[in-house]
Amino acid sequence: MAAGEHRTVRITGSGTKSYLGDVGATDIELSTERLAGVIDHVPADLTVTLAAGTRMSDVRAALAQAGQFLPLDPPHADQATVGGVIAANSNGFWRARYGGVRDLLIGTRTALVDGTIARAGGLVVKNVAGYDLDKLLVGSFGTLGVIVEATLKVLPLPEKSDGLVARFARAADAFATADAVVRGPSRVEACVVERTADGPWAVAVQARGSDPTVKRAMSDARRDVAARRGEAAEPADELGAMRELPARASEGALVRVSLPLAAAAAFAESAVRLESFATLVVDAATGIARVHVVNDDDAVIRDAEALLLAARMVGGAGRIERRAEQLHSRLRTWPNRPNGDFLMRRIKEAFDPAGILEPGRSAFV
């Protein structure tokens, strides 16, 4: 009906990522909140099929009963829904260890604009069921269809978890330590560098797995910290707070960039010198960095644009992930067209020729 009448549609789950993109007012808001729950869980196959509106907190609780977990740690960890995590390609700090949304997603059911239901992938880890539509849906921001259910890989819960937080006076020492931890023989689950406007450089490390594996990883991490004169301490929930930066950065602007690993330290040092700098969080394993800038509007815009330019100059890319309401018209999400613009527009035209789904949400529409 909406397609025939050319009425625009916004798709929501719990609304945690409503700030993404340049969406204006739409005619209809379609909620997936009532599409919730575990549809099928086969512990022996390490797969689970979930309704798209299922919250991540409920997924964790359901899988824990079988001694398993979904290895995704996106921002908005409790309230984010499965469909929203897939549509936004929302990954956290576990990506380098377990893979991201694209790697864990093995099947979907999606409602298309003509009312038909498209099935892609399958219910088992190994499948070759036609074109890989799942990959198109990941990061599509709801512009191609409405995800109604998804099948994902799960893993057994690790038997042990440990971590540390180390503090350094210099960025070079913090990033050198993080690089040593990430490249070391013991694979950690997360390694993140943080800096706030009024604090030192911090490196947070988390390791999970068998008891010997975790002990080895933490021993190596403490050795790397000591070699660069860092001060190591037991963690509280620093990693959780770092992951949730997008959830709390409602003032000013939050810039998200993807950097070559070798350029992360230099980018970070330039970021903290900005007039509006508030917080920096860098995933040392993937080069994904977020910088929160807070000041008067003109200063925020100037510094946000400087961060995006700095990322491009070292071969990276970025976007404005979140900004205050009054900045929407002056600070666009994507200042430059991403690669593949022509191809993605053709795909959008094929799936949604009337252009009713999530106008402005993606860089390609």
Summary of the structure (lengths in Angstrom):
residues: 365
radius of gyration: 20.9
end to end distance: 21.0
largest distance: 65.9
contacts: 1249
relative contact order: 0.14
helix: 31%
strand: 27%
